[in-house]
């Protein structure tokens, strides 16, 4: 059987079974693609660590993320939190209250697992399971779909979340990762 899968969270595809074809994946191929995706997502989380994160940092990161979304014509809602406090929230034209609900559900996954919502979902898929069936958590309150990423401080751990909703889950995740990477590169040291 031949197939491709989005293994990098950016909408691109990679051949997961060596045949070069497209089509449905069997369970083994899907699990292998998910295991590859887990490794990539873990690397992103190791790389995207901040030295500090205050209210002004949340504002700058939120504005950067919103600007990237506007440049791409992406109708998304952006949300940044430190602990339980919402520090930034912007709903671009074309979004709805449903996007706020998705953000809440994805952020709960980050808060519970201290990993991105996309990584948590990929870990379940790598085991041939779904988060909804196997986590024993209420799917109306938790969603292991891409788009919520932990705000991790060096030497401290997870202190908050940055989240996007409005695109397919891989694209939501990729937008957050792109913005965090750019923010870290642009930010002055100290």
N, C-alpha and C positions, 0 to 999 in steps of 0.2 A: 504494500500500500504506500502511496506517495503522499507528501503533504508539506505544508509550510505553516509556521506559527509565528506570532508576534512574540519574540523572546527578549526584546530589549525595551519594551514599554514606549516606543516612539512611533508605533504604527508600521514599522518596517517588518519584513518577514525574513526568516532564515530557514533553510532546508533542515529539517529535523530528522530525516531518515536516510539521507544520502542518495536518494533516487533522482533528485532534481525536479520532481513533478509537483503538481498541486492537487488538492483534493482533501478528503476527510482524513483525519489522523486516527490511528487506533489508540487504545488506552496507553500502551507502553510509550508510543511516540509523544503523546500529550504529557505524560509524566516526565519524560526526558527533557522535553522543551521547558517544562515548568522548573525542573532542577537547574537547568542552565540559567533560566530567568532568575531564580533565587540567588545564584552566585553573583549575577550582575547587580541585582538590587542590594545585596549585602555590601558589595563594593561601593555603591553610591552612598550608603549610610556611613561607611567608614570614612569616606572622603568628605562628606558634607557636614562638617562639625564646626561650630562657631566658638570663638574665644569669649564672647559676651553677647548678651541679648537683652536689651532694654526697650522701653517704649519707643524711643527714636529709631532704634534698629528695626522694630516691627513696622513702623511707618515707612521707612526707606525701602525695606524689602517688599512691603505691600504695594507701594507705588511702582517699584520696578516690575513686579509681577503683573500689575494691572496694565502698565505700559506695554509689556510684552504681549499680553492678551489682545490689547487694542491693535497693535501692529499686525497681529496675525488674524484679525477679524474674528476673534474667539469670543462668543457670548458665554462668559463664565462669571461665577461668583467667587470672590477671593476672601479668605478668612485666616487671620493669624491670632494665635492665643499664647499667653504665657500662663501656665496653670489653668485655672478656671476663668481668668480674665481675658476677655476679647479685646485685643489691642488694635486690630484693623479689620474692616469689613467693607467690601465694595461689590455691589451687584451691577454688572454691566448690562446695557440694553440687550434684551432677548432672553434674560434669565427670569426665573420665577421663584416663588417660595419653595418649590420642590427642590431647587438647588441648595437652599438653606438646610432643608431636611437631610439631603444627601451628605452635606458637610458634617452635620451633627453625627450622623451614623458612622461616617468614616473616621472622624476625630475620636469617637469612643473606642474604635479599634486601636488607634495609635496610643491612646491613654492606657488601654488595658494591656497591650502587648509590647509597648515601647519600641515599635517598629512601624514602618510605613504600612498603610492599609493595603497597598499593592503587594508588598512582600508577604504579609500575613496570608492573603489570598493565594499567592503563588506557593507558599509552603503547603497549604492544604492540597492544591492541585498536584504538587509533586508527589504526594502520597496517594493520588488517585481518588481524592475525596473533594467535597465542596465545603466551604466554610459554613454555609447555611445549614447543611445536614450534620456536620460533625463538630461544630464549635460548642453546641449546646447553649448558644446565646440567641436572644430574641432578634430575628432579622429585621424587625421594625425599629430596633434600637442600634444595631451594629451592622455595618456593611464593609466587608473586606474587598473593596473595589479601589482601584487606583485613584489618587488625588489628595490624600492626606499624608503628610510627611512629618516625622519628628523634628523638633528644634532641639538639637543635641549640643550641649556645651562641653568643651574639652575639660576633663577632670571632674565633671559634675554628672552628666547624663542628660536624659530627656527632661526639658523644662517647659515644652509647649508643642504647638502644632502649627504648620502652615498648610492650608488646604485650598483646593480648587474643585469646582463642580460645574459641569456644563458640556464637557466633551466626552468622547469615549474614554473609558478608564485609563488606557495606556497613554492617551494624549493629556489627560488631566495630570497624571503622574509626571510625564515628561516636561510639562510646562513648569511644574513646581521645581523639579530637579534643575532645569535650565536656569530658572530665576535664582535659586540658591547658589548654584555654581557661579553665576555672574556676580551675585552680591558678595560672595566670599572673595572673588578676584578683585573687585572694585574697592572693597572696604580697606581703609587704612589700618595698619597693624596697631595693636594696643588698644 
